[in-house]
Amino acid sequence: PDQRFRGDPYAALEVRYDATDAQVKRRWRELAREHHPDRAAGDADAAAALTARMARINAAYDVLRDPVRRAAYDGSPAGRRA
């Protein structure tokens, strides 16, 4: 699978670029509670939308929680533009 996150992981998690690891983790947990597919309660369309959103949230968190991947993103052209 492609390990690159497409887009801005900071925007996906709605955190500042200078956010600490603790702030990133706290925001990920907040978004996970808010967008978890179990909240759809039987609505298949809503569950599908929440599943897609949750996958994006998790992918962004995977980039920002790993110091090596975060530094690589921050040093990339996309990270420098942000």
C-alpha atoms as a printed R data frame, in Angstrom:
   type eleno elety resid chain resno       x      y      z
1  ATOM     1    CA   PRO     A     1   0.000  0.000  0.000
2  ATOM     2    CA   ASP     A     2   0.946  3.601 -0.564
3  ATOM     3    CA   GLN     A     3   2.354  4.977  2.711
4  ATOM     4    CA   ARG     A     4   2.155  8.624  1.663
5  ATOM     5    CA   PHE     A     5  -0.667 10.714  3.093
6  ATOM     6    CA   ARG     A     6  -2.300 12.783  0.415
7  ATOM     7    CA   GLY     A     7  -3.019 16.275  1.633
8  ATOM     8    CA   ASP     A     8  -2.148 18.090  4.824
9  ATOM     9    CA   PRO     A     9  -2.228 15.885  7.939
10 ATOM    10    CA   TYR     A    10  -2.302 18.976 10.169
11 ATOM    11    CA   ALA     A    11  -5.463 20.209  8.447
12 ATOM    12    CA   ALA     A    12  -7.040 16.748  8.589
13 ATOM    13    CA   LEU     A    13  -6.561 16.703 12.366
14 ATOM    14    CA   GLU     A    14  -7.311 20.424 12.677
15 ATOM    15    CA   VAL     A    15  -4.148 21.180 14.649
16 ATOM    16    CA   ARG     A    16  -1.523 23.886 14.326
17 ATOM    17    CA   TYR     A    17   1.798 23.121 12.639
18 ATOM    18    CA   ASP     A    18   3.645 23.646 15.897
19 ATOM    19    CA   ALA     A    19   1.345 21.299 17.856
20 ATOM    20    CA   THR     A    20   3.061 19.056 20.374
21 ATOM    21    CA   ASP     A    21   2.761 15.278 20.266
22 ATOM    22    CA   ALA     A    22   0.334 15.438 23.200
23 ATOM    23    CA   GLN     A    23  -1.862 17.989 21.405
24 ATOM    24    CA   VAL     A    24  -1.903 15.871 18.250
25 ATOM    25    CA   LYS     A    25  -2.875 12.771 20.224
26 ATOM    26    CA   ARG     A    26  -5.590 14.611 22.160
27 ATOM    27    CA   ARG     A    27  -7.105 15.991 18.955
28 ATOM    28    CA   TRP     A    28  -6.962 12.565 17.284
29 ATOM    29    CA   ARG     A    29  -8.884 11.079 20.208
30 ATOM    30    CA   GLU     A    30 -11.488 13.841 20.059
31 ATOM    31    CA   LEU     A    31 -12.007 13.329 16.330
32 ATOM    32    CA   ALA     A    32 -12.077  9.552 16.745
33 ATOM    33    CA   ARG     A    33 -14.914  9.839 19.268
34 ATOM    34    CA   GLU     A    34 -16.779 12.298 17.072
35 ATOM    35    CA   HIS     A    35 -16.409 10.445 13.754
36 ATOM    36    CA   HIS     A    36 -16.374  6.795 14.819
37 ATOM    37    CA   PRO     A    37 -18.576  4.674 12.496
38 ATOM    38    CA   ASP     A    38 -20.421  3.150 15.471
39 ATOM    39    CA   ARG     A    39 -22.093  6.535 15.954
40 ATOM    40    CA   ALA     A    40 -24.109  5.981 12.759
41 ATOM    41    CA   ALA     A    41 -26.457  3.561 14.607
42 ATOM    42    CA   GLY     A    42 -27.769  1.536 11.694
43 ATOM    43    CA   ASP     A    43 -27.591  4.181  8.952
44 ATOM    44    CA   ALA     A    44 -25.461  2.537  6.265
45 ATOM    45    CA   ASP     A    45 -24.792  5.754  4.337
46 ATOM    46    CA   ALA     A    46 -23.732  7.647  7.441
47 ATOM    47    CA   ALA     A    47 -21.578  4.711  8.545
48 ATOM    48    CA   ALA     A    48 -19.809  4.675  5.171
49 ATOM    49    CA   ALA     A    49 -19.143  8.424  5.371
50 ATOM    50    CA   LEU     A    50 -17.851  8.130  8.931
51 ATOM    51    CA   THR     A    51 -15.662  5.163  7.983
52 ATOM    52    CA   ALA     A    52 -14.041  7.192  5.207
53 ATOM    53    CA   ARG     A    53 -13.538 10.187  7.511
54 ATOM    54    CA   MET     A    54 -12.122  7.987 10.265
55 ATOM    55    CA   ALA     A    55  -9.675  6.375  7.828
56 ATOM    56    CA   ARG     A    56  -8.415  9.841  6.848
57 ATOM    57    CA   ILE     A    57  -8.096 10.883 10.498
58 ATOM    58    CA   ASN     A    58  -6.139  7.719 11.313
59 ATOM    59    CA   ALA     A    59  -3.854  8.140  8.296
60 ATOM    60    CA   ALA     A    60  -3.084 11.743  9.277
61 ATOM    61    CA   TYR     A    61  -2.375 10.675 12.851
62 ATOM    62    CA   ASP     A    62  -0.045  7.924 11.603
63 ATOM    63    CA   VAL     A    63   2.052 10.582  9.860
64 ATOM    64    CA   LEU     A    64   2.155 13.014 12.772
65 ATOM    65    CA   ARG     A    65   2.742 10.531 15.591
66 ATOM    66    CA   ASP     A    66   5.885  9.091 13.974
67 ATOM    67    CA   PRO     A    67   8.752 11.588 14.438
68 ATOM    68    CA   VAL     A    68  10.526 10.398 11.289
69 ATOM    69    CA   ARG     A    69   7.448 10.642  9.065
70 ATOM    70    CA   ARG     A    70   6.458 13.979 10.598
71 ATOM    71    CA   ALA     A    71   9.912 15.426  9.954
72 ATOM    72    CA   ALA     A    72   9.825 14.070  6.400
73 ATOM    73    CA   TYR     A    73   6.447 15.729  5.796
74 ATOM    74    CA   ASP     A    74   7.557 19.010  7.386
75 ATOM    75    CA   GLY     A    75  10.637 19.006  5.136
76 ATOM    76    CA   SER     A    76   8.702 18.166  1.990
77 ATOM    77    CA   PRO     A    77   7.536 20.847 -0.465
78 ATOM    78    CA   ALA     A    78   3.942 20.430  0.759
79 ATOM    79    CA   GLY     A    79   5.006 20.800  4.381
80 ATOM    80    CA   ARG     A    80   7.132 23.855  3.644
81 ATOM    81    CA   ARG     A    81   4.211 25.533  1.804
82 ATOM    82    CA   ALA     A    82   2.024 25.128  4.864
